[in-house]
Amino acid sequence: MSEHFPILIGTCLAAAAAGYACFAIYAVLNGVRRASDAALEGLRASVCPGTCPRPVSVLKPLCGNEPGLYENLRSFCAQSHPVFQLLFGVRDAADDAIAVVRRLQAEFPAVDIQLVIDPRIYGTNLKVSNLLNLLPQARYEWLVLADSDIGVSSDYLSRVTAPLTDPGVGVVTCLYRGVPHTGLWSRFGALFIDDWFAPSVQVSHAMGSTRFSFGSTIALRRDALEAAGGFEALNDVLADDFWLGEFTRLQGLRTVLSNVVVTTDVTDDSFAALWAHELRWLRTIRAAAPTGFALTFVTFTFPVLAASLALAHTGLCLALAGIGTTARLVLHYLQRQWRLEPAPAYEVLLLPLRDTLLFGEWVASHTGSRVRWRNQVLDATIERAAPMAPRAPSQAPASPPNSLPDPDSVR
C-alpha cells in the first residue's frame, strides 16, 4: 500500500489543480454573462420614465503623489453622473498629493471638488482615520469609497451606485484589472491580479459566496454604514475594505459584485517590492479567512501539476496535467481580452514563473503575520470579526500606536 500512496497523492493533486482551472474558466465566463445581463438591465432602467440618479459623495483618501495619481483622480472628475461631490483627504499639509488636487480643481471648476487636510488619528489604520476626517464633509447619503490608484470610466458612478436603490443591498464592490507601469516586476504584479485574484473571486462568487469587498470600490448608503458601526468600527483592522462589507452583511444586507471592472496601477519596480506587496495581500487574506486560504494551493496550477507528476508517473496523472495546463492557458487568454493595454507575446511564458512565485509567497504567508503598508509595519492578526466601540480622536504622532515605523512603502 505504501508504494501506491505517492501515486494517489499525485493523482489527487493533479485532479484538484485541473478541476480548479476548469471551474475558473466557467466562473469567469459566467461572470461575463452576468455583467452583460446587468449592463442590459441598467440600460433599460436608464430609459425608464421617472428614473433620477441619486447624488453621490466620493471619498478618496490620499497619501503622496504616487505614479499615475493625476490620471486616476482625473477619471473621477470626468463622470457623466448628474450630481456628485469629490472629497480628497490628506493628513499632512505638506503631502505631495495636494498639488494634484489643486490642479484638478483648476481644470474642473464646474465639479464639486473639496480638499480636506486633517491630521487627526483614530487608530492604527491611517486610511480609516482619513475616511473619518472626510465623512463630515460628505453632503449626500450615497457614498462611494475608492483607493487612490483606481482609474474608472465616465459612467462609473452611475453604474456602481445603481444597485443601492434596493434597500436590501449593503455594499456594492468592483473587481479590477492590473495596469503594469514599470517593467517586468509590475507585469508579474498585474498577472497576480488578473490571472489569480480576479478568477478566485469569480470562483467564490459562482459558488454562492459574497464574502468580499474591495478597496477598488465600495458603494453604500450612509444608513448602511451607520448600521455597520461606521468607520469607527474599522479603526484598528488592516483589511478595512473586507470588514466594512462583512459588518454590513452581519446586519442582513447583501453584497453586490458590480458588473463594472476598474483599473489599478501596478508600480512594483523590483522583486523585493513585489514580494512585500503581495505578501501583505496574502497575509491579510489569511488573517480574514484562514480555512479557505489554506486550500488555495490548488489555484497555483503549474507548481501543483509539477509536484503531481513528480509523485505519480501515470497516464492518468499526465492526462490531468495536460487538461490543467490547457485550462490555465485558456484562463489567461480570457483575462487578457479585458485589458486596456495589449500584453506582449512573451507574457504567456511568465505563467509558470508567476504561479511558482505565488506558491512561494503562499508558503511564506504562513511563517509570520507582520505586513508592510506604506510607512507602517502592522500585524495582520489584529483582524477581528465584530465592530468595536468608537474611540476619541487624537492629535497623534506620525506613527500610530502599536505599529513600527518603517521608511519603506509597499506602493
Summary of the structure (lengths in Angstrom):
residues: 411
radius of gyration: 21.9
end to end distance: 51.4
largest distance: 76.6
contacts: 1352
relative contact order: 0.16
helix: 52%
strand: 17%
